[in-house]
Amino acid sequence: MLQGLFENKVRDSLVALGVSFEELRKNKSSFGLGISGGADSVSLFLVLCDILKIEKIPLVCVTVNHHVREKNETDGDMNFVIDLCKDAVEKGFDVSLEVFDLTENQVSIAEKERGCGTEEACRFVRYNCFEAAIEKNNISYFCLAHNLNDNLETILMRFLKGSGAGGIEAVRGKYIRPLINISRSEIETFLKDRKQDFRTDSTNLSDDYLRNKIRHNIIPVLEENIPGWKEAVLTGEEKRRTDSMFLENLAVETEFSSELFEKGNEAVCSRVLLREMNLAGVTERIPSAFLNDMIFEIRKALKSGKSFSKRFGSCECGVHKGEVFVKTLEKTQTDSGFFDIIEEDGIYDFPFGKVSVHKAGKSIQIETEGKTVTIESDFPFVIRSPVLGEKKQLFVIES
């Protein structure tokens, strides 16, 4: 039997997310866990060891060294996880570890090939590692250690970005998040009681990232001044999710056609367009602003009888001879489409290099490759790749 409230909450969460231990044993399947050495994944590791020992099911851990922080820090995280798993094996737990120690340029190559930033590139290569481990080890469920605080931060972050998306999904295919309703304070209390140390990612301390700005500056104000704000945010997210599921189901039944974009509901059009772009090979996040802009342009082109097209990542969308289309682009090593919404000062990674953005009065200065461009605009604005027929240049700015 498990001991303690935390352990039982995790087990109840696993069952609520659809985990069947009996089916796992019957199919001789393994259980997977992405582990970084941080508090969340370490706490989940300890509890899964206990649960799976009782259920006689092997645990396969996966750690990925991206090499995007200082070498001594990332290597330290990797070695911490290796030692943690070795210690568990010595204590009699059925634990194995898959270590993906990436080359130091693997993430940057993914950035260039996909036309995305470092964070998205890390996620892409990390999930490739997870998928490889899932296939190799016959893993039926793969745990990720996002917690309640992560979910609240994500809801606020996406709301402030105007993305229309909500919180973190508790279940997505084989990926499950048993800690999604457990707070960071509960996790830290559990680790303290177990006398278990963990690693801290240095980037979590910096306010260079929007998530950290929300965590360090906005949430403390909400905690002090708005009682019950967490419950209100989660209730609002549940209502949004219910409405979204209805629209998603409607979109699944809706055919991609010119008539849809002429007469259909904009929310359904957006979801159908997103579906077609994903089928065309786009795997990175597609901003709501891009989808909304495309719907507006498609409707305008259908009404006027003119043709137009825009590229995003690996696909091209538009109207030709009165028909709406989405098609996969044949990519070469030098052909990389990109589209990013810039919402604040900072340094941004693009396929052609880094771009520095700085607000100066009523203007915005954009610096790249030693050159400075000044635009009379305000945040947000878009930096995108040029399309066929436009002047040959590194990027296009749209305010």
C-alpha positions in Angstrom: 0.0 0.0 0.0 1.1 3.6 -0.7 1.8 5.9 2.2 0.8 9.5 2.2 -1.7 11.9 0.7 0.6 13.0 -2.2 1.3 9.4 -3.4 -2.4 8.5 -3.3 -3.3 11.7 -5.2 -0.9 10.8 -8.0 -2.3 7.2 -8.2 -5.9 8.6 -8.3 -4.9 11.0 -11.0 -3.3 8.1 -13.1 -6.6 6.1 -12.9 -8.7 9.2 -13.7 -6.5 9.8 -16.8 -7.4 6.3 -18.1 -4.4 4.2 -16.9 -5.2 0.5 -16.6 -2.5 -1.4 -14.7 -4.2 -4.7 -15.5 -4.0 -3.9 -19.3 -0.3 -2.9 -18.9 0.5 -6.3 -17.3 -1.6 -8.2 -19.8 0.2 -6.5 -22.8 3.6 -6.7 -21.1 3.9 -2.9 -21.6 6.2 -0.5 -19.9 5.4 2.9 -18.3 7.4 5.9 -19.5 8.5 9.1 -17.7 10.3 12.2 -19.1 12.7 13.3 -16.3 14.9 16.4 -16.2 16.1 16.3 -12.6 13.7 19.2 -11.6 11.4 19.0 -8.6 8.3 18.0 -10.6 9.8 15.1 -12.5 11.8 13.8 -9.5 8.6 13.7 -7.3 6.8 11.9 -10.1 9.7 9.5 -10.4 9.6 8.6 -6.7 5.9 8.0 -6.7 5.9 6.0 -9.9 8.6 3.7 -8.6 6.4 2.9 -5.6 3.2 2.4 -7.6 4.8 0.4 -10.4 6.6 -1.9 -8.0 3.3 -2.8 -6.4 1.8 -3.3 -9.9 4.8 -5.2 -11.2 5.2 -2.9 -14.2 8.6 -1.6 -15.5 9.4 2.1 -15.5 11.4 3.5 -18.4 12.8 6.9 -17.8 14.0 9.3 -20.6 16.2 12.3 -20.1 17.4 14.6 -22.8 20.5 16.8 -22.6 19.7 19.6 -25.1 23.0 21.5 -24.6 21.4 24.9 -24.8 22.5 26.1 -21.3 26.0 26.0 -19.8 27.6 22.6 -20.2 28.4 22.1 -16.5 24.7 22.7 -15.7 23.1 20.5 -18.4 25.7 17.7 -17.8 25.0 18.1 -14.1 21.3 17.6 -14.7 21.9 14.5 -16.9 24.3 12.9 -14.3 21.9 13.6 -11.5 19.2 11.7 -13.3 21.6 8.8 -14.1 22.6 8.5 -10.4 18.9 8.8 -9.3 17.9 5.8 -11.6 21.0 3.8 -10.5 20.0 4.3 -6.9 16.4 3.1 -7.6 17.7 -0.1 -9.3 20.0 -0.8 -6.3 16.9 -0.5 -4.1 15.0 -3.1 -6.1 12.9 -1.0 -8.4 12.4 -2.1 -12.0 13.8 1.1 -13.6 15.7 1.6 -16.8 17.0 4.9 -18.3 17.3 6.1 -21.9 19.8 9.0 -22.1 19.7 11.2 -25.2 22.8 13.3 -25.0 22.4 15.5 -28.1 25.2 17.1 -30.0 25.8 20.7 -29.2 24.4 22.0 -32.5 21.4 19.6 -32.8 18.9 22.2 -31.5 20.3 25.0 -33.7 20.0 22.7 -36.7 16.3 22.1 -35.9 15.8 25.9 -35.5 17.1 26.5 -39.0 15.3 23.6 -40.6 12.0 24.4 -39.0 12.3 28.2 -39.0 11.5 28.5 -35.3 13.0 29.7 -32.0 15.1 27.8 -29.5 12.3 26.8 -27.2 10.2 25.3 -30.0 13.3 23.5 -31.5 14.1 22.0 -28.0 10.5 20.7 -27.8 10.7 19.2 -31.3 13.9 17.3 -30.7 12.8 16.3 -27.2 9.5 14.7 -28.4 11.5 12.9 -31.1 13.5 11.3 -28.4 10.4 10.5 -26.4 8.8 8.8 -29.5 11.9 6.8 -30.1 11.9 5.5 -26.5 8.2 4.8 -26.7 8.6 2.6 -29.8 11.7 0.9 -28.5 10.4 0.0 -25.1 6.7 -0.8 -25.8 5.5 2.1 -23.6 1.7 2.5 -23.3 1.7 5.6 -21.2 4.4 8.3 -21.1 4.2 10.7 -18.1 5.2 14.4 -18.3 5.5 16.3 -15.0 3.6 19.6 -15.6 1.8 20.7 -12.4 -1.1 22.9 -11.5 1.1 26.0 -11.3 2.4 25.3 -14.8 -1.2 25.0 -16.1 -2.2 28.3 -14.5 0.8 30.1 -15.9 0.1 28.7 -19.3 -3.5 29.8 -19.3 -2.4 33.4 -18.3 0.4 33.4 -20.8 -1.8 32.3 -23.7 -4.5 34.8 -22.7 -2.0 37.7 -22.6 -0.7 36.6 -26.0 -4.2 36.5 -27.4 -3.7 33.0 -28.8 -7.2 31.8 -27.9 -5.6 28.5 -26.7 -6.1 27.5 -23.1 -4.3 25.3 -20.6 -2.1 22.2 -20.8 -3.9 19.1 -21.9 -3.9 16.3 -19.3 -4.0 13.6 -21.9 -2.7 13.7 -25.5 -2.4 10.3 -27.1 0.1 8.3 -25.0 1.2 11.4 -23.1 -0.4 12.0 -19.7 0.2 14.5 -16.9 -0.7 13.1 -13.5 0.5 16.2 -11.6 -1.7 18.6 -13.5 -4.0 19.2 -10.5 -1.2 19.1 -7.9 0.5 22.3 -6.8 4.2 23.1 -6.7 4.0 23.6 -3.0 2.6 20.1 -2.5 5.4 18.8 -4.7 8.1 20.6 -2.7 6.6 19.5 0.6 6.6 15.9 -0.6 10.3 16.1 -1.6 11.2 17.7 1.7 9.5 14.9 3.6 11.3 12.3 1.5 14.6 14.2 2.0 15.1 14.1 -1.7 17.1 16.9 -3.5 16.5 18.0 -7.1 18.0 20.2 -9.8 17.0 23.8 -10.6 17.1 25.2 -14.1 18.9 28.5 -14.0 16.6 29.9 -16.8 13.7 29.7 -14.4 15.2 32.5 -12.4 15.4 35.0 -15.3 12.7 37.4 -16.3 13.8 37.2 -20.0 10.9 34.8 -20.6 7.2 35.7 -20.5 6.4 32.7 -18.3 8.9 33.8 -15.7 7.6 37.4 -15.8 4.1 36.0 -15.0 5.5 33.7 -12.3 7.6 36.3 -10.6 5.7 39.5 -11.1 2.0 38.9 -11.9 1.1 35.9 -9.8 2.3 37.3 -6.5 0.1 40.4 -7.1 -2.9 38.1 -7.8 -2.1 36.0 -4.7 -2.1 39.1 -2.5 -5.0 41.0 -4.0 -7.5 38.6 -5.7 -8.7 35.7 -3.4 -9.9 32.7 -5.3 -8.2 33.8 -8.6 -6.9 30.3 -9.3 -10.3 28.7 -9.1 -11.8 31.5 -11.3 -9.1 31.0 -13.9 -9.6 27.2 -13.9 -13.4 27.6 -14.1 -13.0 29.9 -17.1 -10.6 27.5 -18.8 -13.1 24.6 -18.3 -15.9 26.7 -19.9 -13.5 27.6 -22.8 -12.5 23.9 -23.2 -16.2 22.8 -23.3 -17.0 25.3 -26.1 -13.8 24.5 -27.9 -14.6 20.7 -27.9 -18.0 21.5 -29.4 -16.4 23.5 -32.2 -13.6 20.9 -32.7 -16.2 18.2 -33.2 -18.1 20.4 -35.6 -14.9 21.1 -37.5 -14.1 17.4 -37.8 -17.5 16.9 -39.6 -16.9 20.0 -41.9 -15.5 19.6 -45.4 -12.6 22.0 -46.5 -14.2 24.0 -49.3 -14.5 27.5 -50.7 -18.2 27.6 -49.6 -17.1 27.1 -46.0 -14.9 30.2 -46.1 -17.6 32.2 -47.9 -20.4 31.4 -45.5 -19.1 29.4 -42.5 -18.6 30.3 -38.9 -15.1 31.9 -38.4 -14.3 29.7 -35.5 -15.0 26.6 -37.5 -13.1 28.0 -40.5 -10.1 28.6 -38.2 -10.1 25.0 -37.0 -10.6 23.5 -40.4 -7.7 25.6 -41.8 -5.5 24.5 -38.9 -6.4 20.9 -39.6 -5.5 21.2 -43.2 -2.2 22.9 -42.4 -1.3 20.1 -40.0 -2.1 17.5 -42.6 0.2 19.5 -45.0 3.1 18.9 -42.6 3.1 21.9 -40.2 4.0 20.7 -36.8 4.9 24.0 -35.0 2.4 26.2 -33.3 0.3 28.2 -35.7 -0.6 31.6 -34.2 -4.3 32.5 -34.0 -3.4 35.8 -35.6 -2.1 34.1 -38.7 -5.2 31.9 -39.0 -7.5 34.9 -38.5 -5.6 36.9 -41.1 -5.7 34.0 -43.6 -9.5 33.7 -43.2 -9.9 37.5 -43.8 -7.7 37.3 -46.9 -9.3 34.2 -48.2 -12.8 35.8 -47.9 -11.6 39.0 -49.6 -10.0 37.0 -52.5 -13.1 34.9 -53.0 -15.3 38.0 -53.1 -13.0 39.9 -55.5 -12.1 36.9 -57.7 -8.4 37.5 -57.3 -5.8 34.9 -56.3 -3.3 35.2 -53.4 -1.1 32.9 -51.2 0.9 32.9 -48.0 3.5 30.5 -46.7 3.8 29.1 -43.2 6.5 26.6 -42.4 6.2 23.6 -44.7 2.9 24.7 -46.4 1.3 27.3 -48.6 -2.3 28.5 -48.2 -4.4 30.7 -50.5 -6.9 31.1 -53.2 -6.5 30.2 -56.9 -9.2 30.5 -59.5 -11.9 30.7 -56.9 -10.7 27.6 -55.0 -9.2 27.7 -51.5 -6.1 25.5 -51.2 -3.5 24.3 -48.7 -0.5 22.4 -50.1 2.8 21.1 -48.9 5.9 22.9 -50.1 8.9 21.1 -51.4 11.6 22.4 -49.1 15.3 22.7 -49.9 18.1 23.3 -47.4 17.8 27.1 -48.0 14.0 27.2 -48.2 12.6 27.9 -44.7 9.3 29.8 -44.1 8.7 31.5 -40.8 6.1 33.7 -39.1 6.4 35.1 -35.6 4.4 37.7 -33.7 6.6 40.1 -31.8 5.0 41.4 -28.6 7.8 42.9 -26.6 11.4 44.0 -26.5 13.9 41.2 -26.8 16.2 39.1 -28.9 14.5 36.6 -31.3 15.9 33.7 -33.2 15.1 33.3 -36.9 16.5 31.0 -39.6 18.7 33.8 -40.9 20.0 34.8 -37.5 19.1 36.8 -34.4 16.9 39.9 -34.4 17.0 42.5 -31.7 13.8 44.5 -31.1 13.7 47.7 -29.1 10.9 50.2 -28.5 12.0 53.8 -28.8 9.2 56.3 -28.2 6.6 55.9 -30.9 9.0 53.8 -33.1 10.5 50.3 -33.0 14.1 49.6 -33.9 14.9 46.2 -35.4 18.5 45.2 -35.6 20.0 42.3 -37.6 23.3 41.6 -39.3 24.6 45.0 -38.2 21.8 46.8 -39.9 19.0 48.8 -38.1 15.4 49.2 -39.5 13.1 51.7 -37.8 9.3 51.3 -38.2 6.6 53.6 -37.1 4.5 51.1 -35.2 3.7 49.6 -31.8 3.6 46.1 -30.5 2.4 43.6 -31.6 3.8 43.2 -35.1 4.8 40.3 -37.4 8.2 39.3 -38.8 7.7 36.7 -41.6 9.5 35.2 -44.5 9.0 36.8 -48.0 6.7 35.0 -50.4 6.9 34.5 -54.1 6.6 37.8 -56.0 7.9 40.0 -53.1 11.2 41.8 -53.1 14.2 39.6 -52.3 15.0 40.2 -48.7 15.7 38.5 -45.4 12.3 39.1 -43.9 9.1 41.1 -44.1 7.6 43.3 -41.4 3.8 43.6 -41.0 2.4 45.9 -38.4 
